[in-house]
């Protein structure tokens, strides 16, 4: 009898241990999150911003979170990123606001020309600070959980055959630019051409375009230094990017994981991304500056003042659009200027 009782107790103990291990195993299973962007796997945005951030969060979560990164727009086209994250097809996306014209009417103020951004960090911190302090700005993003905002470095002018020393030299020159800021360039007398970045090298080679509007780092990144030899400082505008999360997925996270992501998003995420971009941008500029085949120009002060005057109507247009919505656009624009000055290098 004792022997039978002992066998039964042993079986019970083994069962309990097995159940405990099963519960422990279930608890140890991480929450999986997908993170999509459209940069190639080898691009520094992936290798020096997204991947390090993801790895850091995974480590600090103690294995509770597991990320799957999808570069090269693997799950949706860039123009469909917002729909993908809102629908839950992907948990987190890093996208370009310019792909969604009219979707973020207040936030569009950050992409206006000649706001005097001095660096990626200046532009990115301005963007993030507006989100934190201007309710109308934040309302643009109420359908998602904002992790952080960042921008590309300020845009400069690069030409293949004709150096642009004065504003008048730009008249009729065919310049590649992204779609939303194309009217700004047209106001300066150039002939804007909208095309995808992978097409640019060939277009320059064939003379389809005569120049590009890009930050310094893109000239090296797309090997355009083989085609464009003349560069003109403009600090024209800065392309705004967002990093956002599906709202339901965010709400489903345990409180400690929310606190963790919040701690390393916001201003932290903005600075992480902007500093990497500035580093790469400055490196590219120094390489071009030291190359005797390349020339870098600065427009006369009078020409810069004229350029700002020619594009002023886009400020007026944006303010008028805000006023129709009952929003004080002039006050928000003044905030932008204050933050740009505060965060300038």
C-alpha positions as CSV (number, residue, x, y, z in Angstrom):
1,X,0.0,0.0,0.0
2,X,2.8,2.3,1.0
3,X,4.6,1.5,-2.3
4,X,1.4,2.4,-4.3
5,X,1.0,5.6,-2.3
6,X,4.6,6.5,-3.0
7,X,4.2,5.9,-6.7
8,X,1.0,8.0,-6.8
9,X,2.7,10.9,-5.0
10,X,5.7,10.7,-7.3
11,X,3.4,10.9,-10.3
12,X,1.6,13.9,-8.8
13,X,4.9,15.6,-8.2
14,X,6.1,15.0,-11.7
15,X,2.7,16.3,-13.0
16,X,3.0,19.4,-10.9
17,X,6.6,20.1,-12.1
18,X,5.5,19.6,-15.7
19,X,2.6,22.0,-15.2
20,X,4.9,24.5,-13.6
21,X,7.4,24.3,-16.4
22,X,4.5,24.7,-18.9
23,X,3.3,27.8,-17.2
24,X,6.8,29.2,-16.9
25,X,7.4,28.4,-20.6
26,X,4.1,30.2,-21.5
27,X,5.1,33.2,-19.4
28,X,8.5,33.4,-21.1
29,X,7.1,33.6,-24.6
30,X,7.8,37.1,-25.8
31,X,5.4,39.6,-27.3
32,X,6.2,39.8,-31.0
33,X,6.2,43.2,-32.8
34,X,6.7,43.9,-36.5
35,X,8.7,47.1,-37.5
36,X,8.6,48.2,-41.2
37,X,10.5,50.9,-43.1
38,X,11.4,51.5,-46.7
39,X,15.2,51.8,-46.5
40,X,17.3,49.0,-47.8
41,X,18.8,46.5,-45.3
42,X,22.3,48.0,-45.8
43,X,21.2,51.6,-45.4
44,X,22.4,53.3,-42.2
45,X,18.9,54.1,-41.2
46,X,18.4,50.4,-40.8
47,X,21.8,49.4,-39.5
48,X,22.4,52.4,-37.2
49,X,19.0,53.6,-36.2
50,X,16.3,50.9,-36.4
51,X,18.3,47.8,-35.6
52,X,20.1,49.3,-32.6
53,X,16.9,50.7,-31.2
54,X,15.1,47.4,-31.6
55,X,18.0,45.4,-30.0
56,X,18.1,47.8,-27.1
57,X,14.4,47.5,-26.4
58,X,14.6,43.7,-26.6
59,X,17.5,43.6,-24.2
60,X,16.0,46.0,-21.7
61,X,12.6,44.1,-21.8
62,X,14.4,41.1,-20.4
63,X,13.1,39.0,-23.3
64,X,9.5,40.1,-23.0
65,X,9.5,41.8,-26.4
66,X,10.7,40.4,-29.7
67,X,10.9,42.5,-32.9
68,X,10.8,41.5,-36.5
69,X,12.2,44.2,-38.8
70,X,11.0,44.5,-42.4
71,X,13.2,46.9,-44.5
72,X,12.6,47.8,-48.1
73,X,8.8,48.2,-47.6
74,X,8.5,44.5,-47.5
75,X,4.9,44.4,-46.2
76,X,3.3,47.5,-47.9
77,X,4.1,50.2,-50.4
78,X,5.5,53.4,-48.7
79,X,2.3,55.4,-49.6
80,X,0.3,52.7,-47.8
81,X,2.3,52.6,-44.6
82,X,-0.3,54.5,-42.5
83,X,-3.1,52.2,-43.6
84,X,-0.9,49.2,-42.8
85,X,-0.2,50.4,-39.3
86,X,-3.7,51.7,-38.6
87,X,-5.3,48.4,-39.8
88,X,-2.8,46.3,-37.7
89,X,-1.2,44.7,-40.7
90,X,2.1,45.9,-39.2
91,X,2.7,47.0,-35.6
92,X,5.3,49.9,-36.2
93,X,6.2,51.8,-39.3
94,X,8.8,54.5,-40.1
95,X,7.5,56.5,-43.0
96,X,7.7,59.8,-44.8
97,X,4.9,62.3,-44.2
98,X,5.1,63.6,-47.8
99,X,3.6,60.3,-49.0
100,X,0.3,61.3,-47.4
101,X,-0.5,64.8,-48.7
102,X,-3.4,66.4,-46.8
103,X,-3.4,63.7,-44.1
104,X,-1.5,65.8,-41.6
105,X,-2.5,69.4,-42.4
106,X,-1.1,71.0,-39.2
107,X,2.1,69.0,-39.3
108,X,2.8,70.1,-42.9
109,X,4.2,73.4,-41.4
110,X,7.5,71.6,-40.6
111,X,8.1,71.0,-44.3
112,X,7.7,74.6,-45.5
113,X,10.8,76.1,-47.3
114,X,13.5,78.1,-45.7
115,X,12.6,77.6,-42.0
116,X,16.3,78.0,-41.2
117,X,17.0,74.5,-40.0
118,X,20.7,74.2,-39.3
119,X,20.9,70.4,-38.9
120,X,18.8,67.2,-38.8
121,X,18.8,67.5,-35.0
122,X,17.5,71.0,-35.2
123,X,14.6,70.1,-37.6
124,X,13.8,66.8,-35.8
125,X,13.7,68.3,-32.3
126,X,11.5,71.1,-33.6
127,X,9.1,68.5,-35.0
128,X,9.0,66.5,-31.8
129,X,8.6,69.6,-29.6
130,X,5.6,70.8,-31.7
131,X,3.9,67.5,-31.2
132,X,4.5,67.8,-27.4
133,X,3.3,71.4,-27.0
134,X,0.8,72.2,-29.8
135,X,-2.6,70.3,-29.3
136,X,-3.7,70.9,-32.9
137,X,-0.4,69.4,-34.1
138,X,-0.8,66.3,-31.9
139,X,-4.4,65.9,-33.1
140,X,-3.1,65.1,-36.6
141,X,-1.7,61.9,-35.1
142,X,-4.5,60.8,-32.8
143,X,-5.2,57.6,-34.8
144,X,-1.8,56.1,-33.9
145,X,0.7,55.9,-31.0
146,X,3.5,58.2,-31.9
147,X,6.9,56.9,-30.9
148,X,9.0,59.7,-32.3
149,X,9.5,62.1,-35.2
150,X,12.7,62.7,-37.2
151,X,13.6,64.5,-40.4
152,X,16.2,64.1,-43.1
153,X,19.0,66.6,-43.1
154,X,18.3,70.0,-44.7
155,X,18.1,69.8,-48.5
156,X,20.8,71.3,-50.7
157,X,21.1,71.8,-54.5
158,X,23.4,69.7,-56.6
159,X,23.9,70.1,-60.4
160,X,25.7,68.1,-63.0
161,X,26.9,70.6,-65.7
162,X,25.8,74.1,-64.7
163,X,27.1,75.6,-61.4
164,X,24.4,77.6,-59.5
165,X,26.3,80.6,-58.1
166,X,23.3,83.0,-58.2
167,X,19.6,82.4,-58.0
168,X,19.1,83.5,-61.6
169,X,21.4,80.6,-62.7
170,X,18.6,78.2,-61.6
171,X,16.1,79.4,-64.2
172,X,14.8,76.5,-66.4
173,X,17.2,74.0,-64.9
174,X,15.6,70.5,-64.6
175,X,15.9,69.4,-61.0
176,X,14.8,66.2,-59.4
177,X,12.7,66.8,-56.2
178,X,10.1,64.9,-54.3
179,X,6.4,65.7,-55.1
180,X,5.2,67.8,-52.2
181,X,8.0,70.5,-52.3
182,X,8.1,70.7,-56.1
183,X,6.1,74.0,-56.1
184,X,8.7,75.6,-53.8
185,X,11.4,74.8,-56.4
186,X,9.2,76.1,-59.3
187,X,8.9,79.4,-57.5
188,X,12.7,79.8,-57.6
189,X,12.6,79.5,-61.4
190,X,13.7,75.9,-61.8
191,X,11.9,73.1,-63.7
192,X,11.1,70.5,-61.0
193,X,11.0,66.9,-62.1
194,X,9.5,64.3,-59.7
195,X,10.9,60.8,-59.9
196,X,12.0,57.9,-57.6
197,X,15.5,58.0,-56.2
198,X,16.6,54.7,-57.9
199,X,16.0,56.4,-61.3
200,X,18.1,59.5,-60.6
201,X,21.6,58.2,-61.5
202,X,20.5,57.1,-64.9
203,X,18.4,60.2,-65.5
204,X,21.5,62.4,-64.7
205,X,23.6,60.2,-67.0
206,X,21.2,60.7,-69.9
207,X,20.6,64.4,-69.3
208,X,16.9,63.9,-68.5
209,X,17.6,65.9,-65.3
210,X,20.4,68.4,-64.6
211,X,20.4,68.3,-60.9
212,X,18.8,67.1,-57.7
213,X,17.6,68.5,-54.3
214,X,19.1,66.1,-51.7
215,X,21.0,66.3,-48.4
216,X,24.7,65.7,-48.6
217,X,24.5,62.1,-47.4
218,X,22.2,61.1,-50.3
219,X,24.8,62.3,-52.8
220,X,27.2,59.7,-51.5
221,X,24.6,57.1,-50.7
222,X,23.2,57.0,-54.2
223,X,26.7,57.4,-55.8
224,X,25.6,60.7,-57.4
225,X,29.0,62.3,-56.7
226,X,29.9,60.6,-60.0
227,X,27.4,62.7,-61.8
228,X,26.9,66.0,-59.9
229,X,30.0,68.1,-59.5
230,X,28.5,71.4,-58.3
231,X,26.8,72.0,-55.0
232,X,24.9,75.0,-53.6
233,X,23.9,75.6,-50.0
234,X,20.2,76.2,-49.7
235,X,19.0,74.6,-46.4
236,X,15.8,74.5,-48.5
237,X,13.6,72.3,-46.3
238,X,13.8,69.0,-44.3
239,X,11.7,66.0,-45.2
240,X,9.6,64.9,-42.1
241,X,9.5,61.3,-41.1
242,X,7.3,59.6,-38.5
243,X,7.7,56.4,-36.3
244,X,4.3,55.3,-35.2
245,X,2.6,52.2,-33.7
246,X,-0.8,50.6,-34.1
247,X,-2.9,52.0,-31.2
248,X,-4.6,48.7,-30.3
249,X,-1.3,46.9,-30.2
250,X,0.1,49.6,-27.9
251,X,-2.9,49.4,-25.6
252,X,-2.4,45.6,-25.3
253,X,1.1,45.9,-24.0
254,X,1.8,45.3,-20.3
255,X,2.3,48.6,-18.3
256,X,6.0,48.0,-17.8
257,X,6.6,47.4,-21.5
258,X,4.7,50.7,-22.3
259,X,6.9,52.5,-19.8
260,X,10.0,51.0,-21.4
261,X,9.1,52.0,-25.0
262,X,8.0,55.4,-23.9
263,X,11.3,56.0,-22.1
264,X,13.3,55.3,-25.2
265,X,11.0,56.9,-27.7
266,X,9.9,60.6,-27.8
267,X,12.9,62.9,-27.5
268,X,15.2,60.0,-27.0
269,X,14.3,58.4,-30.3
270,X,14.4,61.7,-32.1
271,X,17.9,62.5,-30.9
272,X,19.1,58.9,-31.6
273,X,17.9,59.1,-35.2
274,X,18.9,62.7,-35.9
275,X,22.5,62.4,-34.5
276,X,23.1,59.4,-36.8
277,X,21.8,61.2,-39.8
278,X,23.8,64.3,-39.0
279,X,27.0,62.3,-38.6
280,X,26.5,60.6,-42.0
281,X,25.5,63.9,-43.6
282,X,28.6,65.7,-42.2
283,X,30.9,62.9,-43.3
284,X,29.5,63.1,-46.9
285,X,29.9,66.9,-47.0
286,X,33.6,66.7,-45.8
287,X,34.4,64.1,-48.5
288,X,32.9,66.2,-51.2
289,X,34.5,69.4,-49.9
290,X,38.0,67.8,-50.1
291,X,37.4,66.4,-53.6
292,X,39.0,68.8,-56.1
293,X,36.5,67.7,-58.8
294,X,33.7,69.2,-56.8
295,X,32.8,72.8,-56.1
296,X,30.5,74.1,-53.3
297,X,28.8,77.5,-53.5
298,X,26.9,79.8,-51.2
299,X,24.3,82.1,-52.7
300,X,24.7,85.8,-51.9
301,X,22.6,87.1,-49.0
302,X,20.5,89.2,-51.4
303,X,19.6,86.1,-53.4
304,X,18.7,84.2,-50.3
305,X,16.4,87.0,-49.2
306,X,14.8,87.0,-52.7
307,X,14.3,83.2,-52.5
308,X,12.5,83.5,-49.2
309,X,10.3,86.3,-50.7
310,X,9.5,84.1,-53.7
311,X,8.3,81.2,-51.4
312,X,6.5,83.3,-48.8
313,X,3.1,82.6,-50.4
314,X,3.4,79.0,-49.2
315,X,3.5,80.3,-45.6
316,X,0.5,82.5,-46.3
317,X,-1.4,79.6,-48.0
318,X,-0.8,77.3,-45.0
319,X,-1.9,79.9,-42.5
320,X,-5.1,80.6,-44.5
321,X,-5.8,76.9,-44.6
322,X,-5.4,76.7,-40.8
323,X,-7.6,79.7,-40.3
324,X,-10.4,78.0,-42.2
325,X,-10.2,75.2,-39.7
326,X,-10.4,77.6,-36.8
327,X,-6.7,77.1,-36.0
328,X,-4.3,80.0,-35.3
329,X,-1.8,79.2,-38.0
330,X,0.3,82.3,-37.5
331,X,0.8,81.4,-33.8
332,X,1.9,77.9,-34.7
333,X,4.3,79.2,-37.3
334,X,5.8,81.5,-34.7
335,X,6.2,78.5,-32.4
336,X,8.1,76.8,-35.2
337,X,10.5,79.7,-35.6
338,X,11.0,79.8,-31.8
339,X,11.9,76.1,-31.6
340,X,14.2,76.3,-34.7
341,X,16.1,79.1,-33.0
342,X,16.2,77.2,-29.7
343,X,17.5,74.0,-31.3
344,X,19.9,75.6,-33.8
345,X,23.5,74.5,-33.7
